[in-house]
Amino acid sequence: MAAASYQAFIALGANLGDARATLAQALDSLAQLPRTRLLSASSHYRTAPVDATGPDYINAVAELQTALAPQDLLLALQALENAQGRERPYRNAPRTLDLDILCMFGPQGEVLLHTDTLTLPHPRMRERAFVLVPLAEIAPALVSQAQLAVVADQAIARLPAT
């Protein structure tokens, strides 16, 4: 691992095809990214689409240690999405795979970034149960009970392990 190392939390979601298998494969792919280690992954959760249509989503959150800078990590995640047949015909279209960087922490603390292609922390992560519940499972210090209470009305179901 290079000197500059980041802890990154990645949201995974899919609602087309065999979504659970896609997420399992995506976790394997995350673990194989260059200069990156998969540290942990949440359970899978079933959620209804938010601001979208289509079948229910399967969601999870992964924790990575990576030497990839934020923009490089974003490009790597987009390549994984494309390899799974991700298309973007319109905003919030159903997805074969969706990978979002939720937040990153480096040697100087939390990475704050706002570019045309990436904003950290993710601007809507605190509004969505499908992010906060799995994030709280693997990194409880990052999610408060008050934040979970804000999204408590959003249906989310933890799926049994396969």
C-alpha positions in Angstrom: 0.0 0.0 0.0 1.4 3.4 -0.9 2.0 6.1 1.7 -1.2 8.0 1.0 -3.9 5.7 2.1 -7.6 6.3 2.3 -10.5 4.6 4.0 -13.5 4.7 1.6 -17.1 3.6 2.1 -18.8 2.5 -1.1 -22.6 2.1 -1.6 -23.6 -0.8 -3.8 -27.0 -1.2 -5.4 -28.7 -3.1 -8.2 -32.2 -3.8 -9.3 -31.9 -5.5 -12.7 -31.0 -9.1 -13.3 -29.7 -11.2 -10.4 -29.0 -8.3 -8.2 -27.7 -10.3 -5.2 -25.2 -12.1 -7.5 -24.2 -8.8 -9.1 -23.4 -7.3 -5.6 -21.4 -10.4 -4.6 -19.4 -10.1 -7.9 -19.0 -6.4 -7.3 -17.5 -7.0 -3.9 -15.0 -9.4 -5.4 -14.2 -6.8 -8.0 -13.7 -4.1 -5.4 -11.3 -6.4 -3.5 -9.2 -6.8 -6.8 -8.9 -3.1 -7.5 -5.2 -2.0 -7.6 -3.7 -0.9 -4.3 -7.0 -1.6 -2.6 -8.2 -4.0 0.1 -11.8 -4.8 1.0 -12.0 -4.4 4.8 -15.7 -5.2 5.4 -19.1 -5.4 3.7 -22.6 -5.1 5.1 -25.4 -7.5 4.8 -27.6 -7.2 1.7 -30.8 -5.1 2.1 -33.9 -5.0 -0.1 -35.4 -1.5 -0.6 -37.9 0.2 -2.8 -36.5 2.6 -5.4 -36.1 6.2 -4.1 -37.0 8.9 -6.6 -37.1 6.2 -9.3 -39.2 3.4 -10.8 -38.5 -0.3 -11.4 -38.0 -3.4 -9.2 -36.8 -3.3 -5.6 -33.1 -2.7 -5.1 -30.6 -4.9 -3.4 -28.1 -2.6 -1.5 -25.0 -2.9 0.6 -22.1 -0.9 1.8 -18.4 -1.8 1.6 -15.4 -0.4 3.4 -12.1 -0.2 1.5 -8.6 0.7 2.3 -7.1 2.2 -0.9 -4.2 4.2 -2.2 -6.4 5.4 -5.1 -7.1 9.1 -4.9 -10.8 10.0 -4.9 -11.1 10.7 -8.7 -9.1 7.6 -9.5 -11.4 5.5 -7.3 -14.4 7.0 -9.0 -13.0 6.0 -12.4 -12.4 2.5 -11.2 -15.9 2.2 -9.8 -17.4 3.4 -13.1 -15.3 0.8 -15.0 -16.8 -1.9 -12.7 -20.3 -0.5 -13.4 -19.7 -0.5 -17.1 -18.4 -4.1 -17.0 -21.8 -5.1 -15.5 -23.7 -3.4 -18.4 -24.6 -0.2 -16.6 -26.5 2.2 -18.8 -27.6 5.7 -18.0 -30.5 6.4 -20.3 -32.1 8.9 -17.8 -31.6 10.1 -14.3 -32.4 7.3 -11.7 -33.0 4.7 -14.3 -33.0 1.0 -13.1 -29.4 -0.3 -12.8 -27.5 -3.5 -13.3 -25.0 -2.0 -10.8 -24.6 1.3 -9.0 -21.4 2.1 -7.1 -21.2 5.4 -5.2 -18.4 6.7 -3.0 -20.1 7.8 0.2 -17.2 9.2 2.1 -13.4 8.9 2.3 -11.0 9.5 5.1 -7.3 10.2 4.6 -4.3 11.1 6.7 -5.8 14.6 7.3 -9.3 13.3 8.2 -12.5 13.3 6.1 -12.0 14.2 2.5 -14.1 17.1 1.4 -14.4 17.5 -2.3 -16.7 19.2 -4.8 -16.0 18.8 -8.5 -18.2 18.5 -11.6 -17.9 14.7 -11.3 -17.5 13.9 -7.5 -18.8 15.4 -4.3 -17.6 14.0 -1.0 -19.2 13.2 1.3 -22.0 12.1 -1.0 -24.6 14.9 -0.9 -27.6 12.7 -0.3 -26.2 9.9 1.8 -27.9 11.1 5.0 -31.3 11.1 3.4 -31.4 7.4 2.5 -32.0 4.4 4.6 -30.5 2.1 2.0 -27.2 3.9 2.7 -27.4 4.7 6.4 -28.6 1.3 7.6 -25.9 -0.8 6.0 -23.3 1.9 6.8 -24.3 1.8 10.4 -23.9 -2.0 10.4 -20.2 -1.8 9.4 -19.2 1.6 10.7 -21.6 2.5 13.6 -19.5 5.5 14.6 -20.3 7.2 11.3 -24.1 7.1 11.7 -26.0 8.5 14.7 -29.4 7.4 16.0 -30.8 10.8 15.1 -29.7 10.2 11.4 -31.3 6.8 11.4 -34.5 8.3 12.9 -34.7 10.7 9.9 -35.0 7.8 7.5 -37.0 5.4 9.7 -40.1 5.8 7.5 -38.2 4.3 4.5 -38.8 0.6 4.1 -35.7 -1.5 4.2 -35.3 -5.2 4.9 -32.1 -7.1 5.8 -31.8 -10.2 3.7 -30.6 -13.5 5.0 -27.1 -14.5 4.0 -26.9 -16.8 1.0 
